[in-house]
Amino acid sequence: MGVPNEDRRHRFGKAGVLGWVVSAIALVAVAGCSVSGAGLATNQVTGTANSGPDGANTAHSNGGNAGKGTAVTVAAKTLRTGPQPENPVGIPLQDPQWPADVKNYETTSSVIVNAQVNVPILEYHEANYLPGDVATLRPGQLDQEIQWLGTHGFHTINIGQLYDAFYHGYVLPPRPVLLTFDDGYESVYFKVFPLLKKYHLQATLFIVSGYTHVQPDRKKEFPTLTVSELQQMQASGLVDVEDHTVTHQDLSTLTLSQDQQEIVDSSQALSGWVHHPMRAICYPYGGYNAKILAMAQSAGFLLGTTEHQGYANLSQGVMTLDRIAVLVDTSAGQFANLLSPSLQQSELTVAALVQQGAKDFAQHQYGQAISLETQAINRNPLDGSAYNERGIARAFGGDYLGGMRDIDRALSLNPEDGYAKFNRALTLELYGHYEAAIAAYQSTLQTPGSGWWKAWCDYGIASIYGRRGDVTDTVSFLRKAIAMNPATKLAARTEKDFNPVRTSTIFQQTLR
């Protein structure tokens, strides 16, 4: 199942019981969550592969790897079958996944926008030093900057991971950063690539296809990469090749037909060489307009980067993301200052992550809730409350299987967790499994103790009978709910599920 029942979205998404239930959840979160095994907290990412309805592992798009620290573990795989492009250097080409490290790859099948993601994309060009050219680097500058990133706990990601963090619940590592290199300078192969291998880092190359199609390609006005060099870097699993047009002209100054040629021809050429569709585009000189953005999206691009300076986030638009230029005169102090927002992000405790995730769920920020709860799980895999909170957020976000899997994991860690039992019943009801939901609600009511969720179990059963037009059972269970928590009476007055029985005298009397 991909999405909740459409006729349930009013009740569970905007009104009725959800408003009361999530308020209670938020209060529980503020009061504090029970966290077991807190001593197991680590900084590593240890999720599991996402499973689709058929139980198979799923992956989104293409490109990239994930891991911890600056030593990113690579597990690149070939995603697509069929004829492989001819490889002049004899190295099997592989399509690095978005992301490739499957054990760290957990996403949702549905779109859950996470507007909280805010990541620096560093913009580099020529790695050699050229006097008078600001878009170059001093000798040793890149190595020093990479070491600084590692010392300060940054983790390199690629654009595919960023996209899945924006839209599919992918949890980024602490202090994520993207390294991007524009144009296709020869120095990327001879100077940057060795550093990527040395420190096991990821990088994205925005390549001008017209600079690479002739081999040997050393007769341009500046030395550029050859196709074979692109293929070698692509085959490493550390590098993601993306699009920077055919001839590196300001697209906003060209005709629409010229723009079409620049965008489409480059995409086709690069895809043929590195064997994966182009999903990210970098606009030369930062030139774009609304028609260019629409054209790029029609050509299959999912993200775009500009020359606007700053951290990348969805407030800018996914096709016009900001970057941070690193130039020859960028001092070590300036480099650190450019990345200071990341350094100011304090690391929350596991309990605080769980609590904040519950609050985000209460505000219908499902993507952010999933992200925070996953961080808590990564640091303490035995935290049942984090699995429970992530499970219900996934369920409301449209991921039934993922939600049930998480809630069941929470119950395996704590079989008497009444809140997790309630969420399991609620998820069954949300997706239309009404008989199973009634049984689950009734089972939850047998849990020892007096949890706030017991009243809402009776309310849930009443709502199912109300939907069926069964006045007697609706009123019977609703009265039980009201006796435990008068707030359920107020919720029932606007609950759409009770519309089939709303005109009955006994129901109206119950709500007085």
C-alpha positions as CSV (number, residue, x, y, z in Angstrom):
1,M,0.0,0.0,0.0
2,G,1.4,3.4,-1.0
3,V,-1.0,5.9,0.6
4,P,-3.6,6.1,3.3
5,N,-7.3,5.8,2.3
6,E,-8.3,9.1,0.8
7,D,-11.5,9.3,2.8
8,R,-9.4,9.0,6.0
9,R,-7.1,12.0,5.2
10,H,-9.5,14.5,6.8
11,R,-9.6,12.7,10.1
12,F,-6.0,11.7,10.3
13,G,-4.4,14.6,8.5
14,K,-6.2,17.8,9.5
15,A,-9.0,17.4,12.0
16,G,-10.8,15.0,14.4
17,V,-8.9,12.6,16.5
18,L,-5.5,13.4,15.2
19,G,-5.5,16.8,16.6
20,W,-6.2,15.4,20.0
21,V,-3.9,12.4,19.7
22,V,-0.9,14.3,18.5
23,S,-1.5,16.9,21.3
24,A,-1.2,14.0,23.7
25,I,1.8,12.7,21.9
26,A,3.5,16.1,22.2
27,L,2.7,16.3,25.9
28,V,4.2,12.8,26.4
29,A,7.3,13.9,24.5
30,V,7.7,17.0,26.6
31,A,7.4,15.0,29.7
32,G,10.2,12.8,28.6
33,C,10.6,9.5,26.8
34,S,11.8,6.2,28.1
35,V,15.1,5.5,26.4
36,S,16.7,2.1,26.9
37,G,20.3,1.3,26.1
38,A,21.4,5.0,25.9
39,G,25.0,4.0,26.5
40,L,25.1,2.5,23.0
41,A,24.9,5.9,21.3
42,T,27.3,6.4,18.4
43,N,27.7,8.8,15.5
44,Q,27.5,6.1,12.8
45,V,24.7,5.5,10.3
46,T,23.4,2.0,10.7
47,G,19.9,1.9,9.1
48,T,18.5,-0.9,7.0
49,A,17.6,-1.1,3.3
50,N,14.2,0.2,2.5
51,S,11.7,-2.5,1.4
52,G,9.0,-2.0,-1.1
53,P,5.6,-3.9,-1.2
54,D,7.3,-6.9,-2.7
55,G,10.0,-7.0,0.0
56,A,12.7,-6.1,-2.4
57,N,15.3,-3.4,-1.6
58,T,14.6,-0.2,-3.5
59,A,16.8,2.6,-4.6
60,H,16.1,6.0,-6.0
61,S,17.6,7.4,-9.2
62,N,21.4,7.1,-9.4
63,G,24.8,8.3,-8.1
64,G,26.7,8.3,-4.8
65,N,27.8,6.7,-1.6
66,A,27.3,7.1,2.2
67,G,29.2,6.4,5.3
68,K,30.7,8.0,8.4
69,G,33.5,10.5,8.9
70,T,35.7,11.4,6.0
71,A,36.3,7.7,5.3
72,V,33.1,7.0,3.4
73,T,32.5,3.3,2.9
74,V,31.8,2.6,-0.8
75,A,29.5,-0.2,-1.9
76,A,28.7,1.0,-5.4
77,K,26.6,-1.3,-7.6
78,T,25.3,-1.4,-11.1
79,L,21.6,-0.5,-11.0
80,R,20.7,-0.9,-14.7
81,T,20.9,-4.0,-16.9
82,G,21.4,-4.2,-20.6
83,P,24.3,-3.3,-22.9
84,Q,27.1,-1.5,-21.2
85,P,28.8,1.4,-23.0
86,E,32.1,0.7,-24.6
87,N,34.9,1.5,-22.1
88,P,38.2,2.4,-23.7
89,V,40.2,1.7,-20.5
90,G,38.7,-1.7,-19.7
91,I,37.3,-0.8,-16.3
92,P,33.7,-2.0,-15.8
93,L,31.5,1.1,-15.6
94,Q,29.1,1.2,-12.7
95,D,26.3,3.5,-11.9
96,P,26.8,4.7,-8.3
97,Q,23.5,4.7,-6.6
98,W,21.8,7.6,-4.9
99,P,23.1,6.6,-2.4
100,A,25.1,3.4,-2.9
101,D,25.8,2.1,0.7
102,V,22.6,0.1,1.0
103,K,22.8,-0.6,4.7
104,N,22.7,3.2,5.3
105,Y,19.9,3.7,2.8
106,E,16.4,4.1,4.1
107,T,13.9,6.2,2.2
108,T,10.1,6.3,1.9
109,S,8.3,5.3,-1.3
110,S,6.1,8.4,-1.1
111,V,7.2,12.1,-1.3
112,I,7.7,13.6,2.2
113,V,9.1,17.1,1.9
114,N,11.7,18.0,4.5
115,A,12.2,21.7,4.4
116,Q,14.6,21.5,7.3
117,V,17.5,20.1,5.2
118,N,20.2,22.8,4.9
119,V,23.5,21.7,3.4
120,P,26.6,23.5,2.0
121,I,27.5,22.7,-1.6
122,L,31.1,23.8,-2.1
123,E,31.9,25.1,-5.6
124,Y,35.3,24.4,-7.0
125,H,36.8,24.8,-10.5
126,E,40.5,24.5,-11.5
127,A,42.6,22.7,-8.9
128,N,45.9,24.1,-10.2
129,Y,47.2,27.5,-9.3
130,L,47.0,30.0,-12.2
131,P,48.2,33.5,-11.4
132,G,45.4,36.1,-12.0
133,D,42.6,33.5,-12.1
134,V,40.4,33.6,-9.0
135,A,38.7,30.3,-9.8
136,T,41.9,28.3,-9.1
137,L,43.4,27.0,-5.9
138,R,46.7,27.6,-4.1
139,P,49.2,24.7,-3.9
140,G,48.0,22.4,-1.1
141,Q,44.8,24.4,-0.5
142,L,42.3,21.6,-1.3
143,D,44.2,19.1,0.8
144,Q,44.2,21.4,3.7
145,E,40.4,22.2,3.3
146,I,39.6,18.5,3.1
147,Q,41.6,17.8,6.3
148,W,39.8,20.6,8.0
149,L,36.4,19.1,7.0
150,G,37.5,15.7,8.4
151,T,38.8,17.2,11.6
152,H,35.5,19.1,12.2
153,G,33.3,16.1,11.6
154,F,31.9,16.8,8.1
155,H,30.7,13.9,5.9
156,T,30.7,14.2,2.1
157,I,27.5,13.3,0.3
158,N,26.4,13.6,-3.3
159,I,23.5,15.4,-4.9
160,G,21.4,12.2,-5.0
161,Q,21.5,11.8,-1.3
162,L,20.6,15.5,-0.9
163,Y,17.6,14.9,-3.2
164,D,16.4,11.9,-1.2
165,A,16.9,13.9,2.0
166,F,14.7,16.7,0.6
167,Y,11.9,14.3,-0.6
168,H,12.2,10.7,0.5
169,G,13.2,10.6,4.1
170,Y,16.8,9.8,3.6
171,V,18.7,10.7,6.8
172,L,21.9,12.6,6.1
173,P,25.0,12.0,8.2
174,P,26.1,14.7,10.7
175,R,27.5,17.8,9.1
176,P,26.9,16.8,5.5
177,V,28.8,18.7,2.7
178,L,28.9,18.3,-1.1
179,L,32.1,18.8,-3.0
180,T,31.4,20.0,-6.6
181,F,33.9,20.7,-9.4
182,D,32.7,22.6,-12.4
183,D,33.7,22.6,-16.1
184,G,35.9,19.5,-16.4
185,Y,39.5,20.7,-15.8
186,E,42.2,18.1,-16.3
187,S,43.5,18.9,-12.7
188,V,40.4,17.2,-11.3
189,Y,41.7,13.8,-12.5
190,F,45.4,14.4,-11.6
191,K,44.9,16.3,-8.3
192,V,41.4,16.0,-7.0
193,F,40.8,12.4,-7.8
194,P,43.9,11.1,-5.9
195,L,42.6,13.1,-2.8
196,L,39.2,11.5,-3.1
197,K,40.8,8.1,-3.1
198,K,43.2,9.0,-0.3
199,Y,40.4,10.2,2.0
200,H,37.6,8.1,0.5
201,L,35.4,11.0,-0.3
202,Q,32.6,11.7,-2.7
203,A,32.5,14.5,-5.3
204,T,30.1,15.6,-8.0
205,L,31.6,16.8,-11.3
206,F,29.6,19.3,-13.4
207,I,31.0,18.5,-16.9
208,V,30.8,20.7,-20.0
209,S,30.3,17.9,-22.6
210,G,31.8,19.9,-25.5
211,Y,35.1,20.0,-23.7
212,T,35.5,16.3,-23.5
213,H,34.3,14.7,-26.7
214,V,37.6,14.8,-28.6
215,Q,40.4,12.5,-27.5
216,P,43.1,13.2,-26.7
217,D,41.5,16.4,-25.4
218,R,44.4,18.6,-24.6
219,K,44.0,21.2,-27.3
220,K,41.4,23.4,-25.6
221,E,42.2,26.8,-24.2
222,F,42.7,25.1,-20.9
223,P,43.5,21.3,-20.3
224,T,40.3,19.4,-19.8
225,L,39.2,15.9,-18.9
226,T,38.9,13.1,-21.5
227,V,36.0,10.7,-21.7
228,S,38.3,7.8,-20.5
229,E,39.2,9.8,-17.4
230,L,35.6,10.6,-16.7
231,Q,34.8,6.9,-17.0
232,Q,37.7,5.9,-14.6
233,M,36.4,8.3,-12.0
234,Q,32.8,7.2,-12.5
235,A,33.9,3.5,-12.1
236,S,35.5,4.3,-8.7
237,G,32.1,4.9,-7.1
238,L,33.5,8.1,-5.5
239,V,32.5,10.4,-8.4
240,D,29.1,11.4,-9.7
241,V,29.2,13.0,-13.2
242,E,26.5,15.5,-13.9
243,D,25.6,18.1,-16.5
244,H,27.0,21.6,-17.2
245,T,25.7,22.0,-20.8
246,V,27.5,21.6,-24.1
247,T,29.5,24.8,-24.6
248,H,29.3,26.6,-21.2
249,Q,27.2,29.6,-22.4
250,D,24.9,31.7,-20.3
251,L,21.6,30.0,-21.0
252,S,19.6,33.2,-20.2
253,T,21.2,34.9,-23.2
254,L,20.4,32.2,-25.8
255,T,17.3,31.5,-27.8
256,L,15.0,28.7,-26.6
257,S,16.1,26.4,-29.3
258,Q,19.8,27.0,-28.4
259,D,18.9,26.4,-24.8
260,Q,17.3,23.1,-25.7
261,Q,20.4,22.0,-27.6
262,E,22.7,23.0,-24.8
263,I,20.7,21.1,-22.2
264,V,19.5,18.0,-24.1
265,D,22.6,17.3,-26.2
266,S,24.9,17.5,-23.2
267,S,22.7,15.3,-21.2
268,Q,22.6,12.6,-23.9
269,A,26.4,12.8,-24.5
270,L,27.3,12.5,-20.8
271,S,24.7,9.8,-20.2
272,G,26.2,7.7,-23.0
273,W,29.7,8.1,-21.6
274,V,29.1,7.4,-17.9
275,H,26.0,5.2,-18.3
276,H,23.5,6.9,-16.0
277,P,20.9,9.6,-16.7
278,M,21.8,13.1,-15.9
279,R,19.8,14.2,-12.8
280,A,21.5,17.4,-11.8
281,I,22.4,20.5,-13.9
282,C,24.6,23.4,-13.1
283,Y,23.7,26.6,-15.1
284,P,26.8,28.2,-16.6
285,Y,27.5,31.7,-15.0
286,G,24.3,31.1,-13.0
287,G,22.1,32.1,-15.9
288,Y,18.6,30.8,-15.9
289,N,14.9,31.9,-16.2
290,A,11.6,30.2,-15.7
291,K,11.6,28.7,-19.2
292,I,15.0,27.2,-18.8
293,L,14.0,25.7,-15.5
294,A,10.9,24.1,-17.1
295,M,13.0,22.9,-20.0
296,A,15.6,21.3,-17.6
297,Q,12.8,19.5,-15.6
298,S,11.2,18.3,-18.9
299,A,14.6,16.8,-19.8
300,G,14.6,14.7,-16.6
301,F,16.7,16.9,-14.3
302,L,15.7,16.7,-10.6
303,L,18.0,19.4,-9.2
304,G,19.8,22.5,-10.4
305,T,22.6,24.7,-8.9
306,T,23.2,28.4,-9.3
307,E,25.8,31.0,-8.5
308,H,23.8,32.3,-5.6
309,Q,25.9,32.0,-2.4
310,G,24.7,30.2,0.7
311,Y,23.6,26.8,2.1
312,A,21.3,24.8,-0.2
313,N,17.7,24.3,1.0
314,L,14.2,24.0,-0.6
315,S,13.3,27.6,0.1
316,Q,15.4,28.4,-2.9
317,G,13.7,25.9,-5.1
318,V,15.1,22.4,-5.9
319,M,16.1,23.6,-9.4
320,T,17.9,26.7,-8.2
321,L,20.0,25.6,-5.2
322,D,22.7,27.9,-3.7
323,R,26.3,26.9,-3.5
324,I,29.4,28.3,-1.8
325,A,32.3,29.3,-4.0
326,V,35.8,28.4,-2.9
327,L,38.5,30.5,-4.6
328,V,42.2,31.0,-4.7
329,D,42.0,33.9,-2.2
330,T,39.7,32.0,0.3
331,S,41.8,31.8,3.4
332,A,41.6,29.1,6.0
333,G,39.7,31.4,8.3
334,Q,37.3,32.4,5.6
335,F,36.7,28.8,4.7
336,A,35.8,28.0,8.3
337,N,33.5,31.0,8.4
338,L,31.7,29.9,5.3
339,L,30.9,26.6,7.0
340,S,30.2,28.1,10.5
341,P,26.4,27.3,10.3
342,S,27.3,23.6,10.4
343,L,29.6,24.1,13.4
344,Q,26.9,25.9,15.3
345,Q,24.6,22.8,15.0
346,S,24.7,21.2,18.4
347,E,24.2,17.4,18.6
348,L,21.0,16.4,20.4
349,T,20.9,13.5,22.9
350,V,18.9,10.4,21.8
351,A,16.1,11.4,24.2
352,A,15.9,14.9,22.7
353,L,15.9,13.6,19.2
354,V,12.9,11.3,20.0
355,Q,11.1,14.1,21.7
356,Q,11.7,16.6,18.9
357,G,10.6,14.0,16.4
358,A,7.3,13.5,18.2
359,K,6.7,17.3,18.3
360,D,7.4,17.5,14.5
361,F,4.9,14.6,13.9
362,A,2.3,16.6,15.9
363,Q,2.9,19.5,13.5
364,H,2.5,17.2,10.5
365,Q,6.2,17.5,9.6
366,Y,6.5,13.8,8.9
367,G,9.7,14.0,6.9
368,Q,11.5,15.9,9.7
369,A,10.1,13.5,12.3
370,I,11.3,10.5,10.4
371,S,14.8,12.1,10.0
372,L,15.1,12.8,13.7
373,E,13.9,9.4,14.8
374,T,16.2,7.7,12.4
375,Q,19.1,9.7,13.9
376,A,18.0,8.4,17.3
377,I,17.9,4.9,16.1
378,N,21.3,5.1,14.4
379,R,22.8,6.2,17.7
380,N,20.8,3.7,19.9
381,P,19.4,0.8,17.9
382,L,17.6,-0.5,21.0
383,D,15.4,2.6,21.5
384,G,11.9,1.3,21.0
385,S,10.3,4.7,21.4
386,A,12.2,6.0,18.4
387,Y,11.0,3.1,16.3
388,N,7.4,3.7,17.4
389,E,7.6,7.5,16.7
390,R,9.2,6.9,13.3
391,G,6.7,4.2,12.5
392,I,3.6,6.3,13.0
393,A,5.3,9.2,11.1
394,R,5.9,6.9,8.2
395,A,2.4,5.6,8.3
396,F,0.9,9.1,8.1
397,G,3.5,10.0,5.4
398,G,2.2,7.2,3.1
399,D,4.6,4.4,3.9
400,Y,2.4,1.6,5.3
401,L,4.9,-1.2,5.2
402,G,7.7,0.9,6.6
403,G,5.5,2.2,9.4
404,M,4.2,-1.2,10.4
405,R,7.8,-2.6,10.3
406,D,9.0,0.1,12.7
407,I,6.1,-0.3,15.1
408,D,6.5,-4.0,15.2
409,R,10.2,-3.5,16.0
410,A,9.2,-1.2,18.8
411,L,6.9,-3.9,20.2
412,S,9.6,-6.5,19.9
413,L,11.7,-4.3,22.1
414,N,8.9,-3.6,24.6
415,P,5.9,-6.0,24.1
416,E,3.8,-4.0,26.7
417,D,4.3,-0.6,25.1
418,G,0.6,0.5,25.0
419,Y,1.4,3.5,22.8
420,A,3.1,1.4,20.2
421,K,0.1,-1.0,20.3
422,F,-2.2,1.9,19.8
423,N,-0.2,3.2,16.9
424,R,-0.3,-0.2,15.3
425,A,-4.1,-0.3,15.5
426,L,-4.3,3.3,14.3
427,T,-2.2,2.4,11.3
428,L,-4.4,-0.5,10.4
429,E,-7.4,1.7,10.6
430,L,-5.7,4.4,8.6
431,Y,-5.2,2.0,5.7
432,G,-8.6,0.5,5.8
433,H,-8.0,-2.8,7.6
434,Y,-11.0,-2.2,9.9
435,E,-11.6,-5.7,11.4
436,A,-7.9,-6.0,12.2
437,A,-7.9,-2.5,13.6
438,I,-10.8,-3.3,15.9
439,A,-9.1,-6.4,17.2
440,A,-5.9,-4.5,17.7
441,Y,-7.7,-1.7,19.6
442,Q,-9.4,-4.2,21.8
443,S,-6.1,-6.0,22.5
444,T,-4.5,-2.7,23.4
445,L,-7.2,-2.0,25.9
446,Q,-6.1,-5.1,27.8
447,T,-2.6,-3.6,28.4
448,P,-2.0,-3.1,32.1
449,G,-2.0,0.4,33.3
450,S,-4.0,3.5,32.5
451,G,-2.5,5.1,29.4
452,W,-3.9,8.2,27.6
453,W,-4.3,6.1,24.5
454,K,-7.0,3.8,26.0
455,A,-9.7,6.4,25.5
456,W,-8.6,6.8,21.9
457,C,-8.8,3.0,21.4
458,D,-12.5,3.1,22.2
459,Y,-12.8,6.2,20.1
460,G,-11.2,4.4,17.2
461,I,-13.5,1.4,17.4
462,A,-16.5,3.8,17.7
463,S,-15.4,5.6,14.5
464,I,-15.2,2.4,12.5
465,Y,-18.7,1.4,13.6
466,G,-19.8,5.0,12.9
467,R,-18.5,4.7,9.3
468,R,-20.6,1.5,8.9
469,G,-23.8,3.2,10.2
470,D,-24.0,1.0,13.3
471,V,-25.6,3.3,15.8
472,T,-25.6,0.9,18.8
473,D,-21.9,-0.1,18.7
474,T,-20.8,3.5,17.8
475,V,-22.5,4.9,20.9
476,S,-21.4,2.1,23.1
477,F,-17.7,2.5,22.4
478,L,-17.9,6.3,22.2
479,R,-19.5,6.5,25.7
480,K,-16.6,4.4,27.0
481,A,-14.1,6.8,25.4
482,I,-15.9,9.9,26.8
483,A,-15.9,8.4,30.3
484,M,-12.1,8.0,30.2
485,N,-11.4,11.3,28.4
486,P,-14.0,14.0,27.8
487,A,-11.9,15.4,25.0
488,T,-13.1,12.6,22.8
489,K,-16.6,14.1,23.0
490,L,-15.4,17.3,21.5
491,A,-13.5,15.5,18.8
492,A,-16.6,13.4,17.9
493,R,-18.6,16.6,17.2
494,T,-16.5,17.3,14.0
495,E,-15.4,13.7,13.2
496,K,-16.5,12.9,9.7
497,D,-16.5,9.1,10.4
498,F,-19.6,9.7,12.5
499,N,-21.6,11.4,9.7
500,P,-23.6,8.2,8.9
501,V,-25.0,8.1,12.5
502,R,-24.9,11.8,13.3
503,T,-28.6,12.3,12.9
504,S,-29.6,9.6,15.3
505,T,-31.1,10.8,18.5
506,I,-29.0,8.6,20.8
507,F,-25.8,9.8,19.1
508,Q,-26.8,13.4,19.5
509,Q,-27.6,12.8,23.1
510,T,-24.2,11.3,23.7
511,L,-22.5,14.4,22.5
512,R,-24.5,16.9,24.6
